[in-house]
C-alpha cells in the first residue's frame, strides 16, 4: 500500500516552456512547473492532493530528469 510519507520517484521532462512532472508510483499523479526551481513544490502539492493530505506530510522526492520522446 502506498503512503504519503513514502519516497516518491519523479520523472521530469521539459515540454516547451514547462517541466512536466510525473510521480511514477502514483497512477494519474502529474503536475507541471514553469521554472526548474519549482519542480519539487509542484510535485509535493500534486502528491498531497492525490493522498488528500498536507504537503508537509509528503515523503522524500527523488527527481529523475528524462529526455522528451
ZIKA-V235471 format. One record per residue. N is the residue number from 0. PSI is psi in radians with two decimals (NA if undefined). Layout:
n:psi
N:PSI
N:PSI
This chain:
n:psi
0:2.32
1:2.49
2:2.66
3:-0.58
4:0.10
5:2.88
6:2.33
7:2.21
8:2.18
9:2.43
10:2.22
11:2.26
12:2.40
13:2.28
14:1.62
15:-2.17
16:0.08
17:2.80
18:2.12
19:2.29
20:2.29
21:2.21
22:1.90
23:-0.57
24:0.06
25:1.77
26:2.25
27:0.10
28:1.78
29:2.77
30:-3.07
31:2.74
32:2.48
33:-0.65
34:2.55
35:-0.61
36:-0.28
37:0.01
38:-0.88
39:-0.70
40:-0.65
41:-0.71
42:-0.76
43:-0.71
44:-0.81
45:-0.74
46:-0.73
47:-0.73
48:-0.69
49:-0.67
50:-0.09
51:0.90
52:3.06
53:2.55
54:-0.52
55:-0.27
56:-0.24
57:2.30
58:-3.00
59:2.59
60:2.37
61:1.97
62:2.15
63:2.08
64:2.37
65:2.80
66:2.54
67:2.54
68:NA
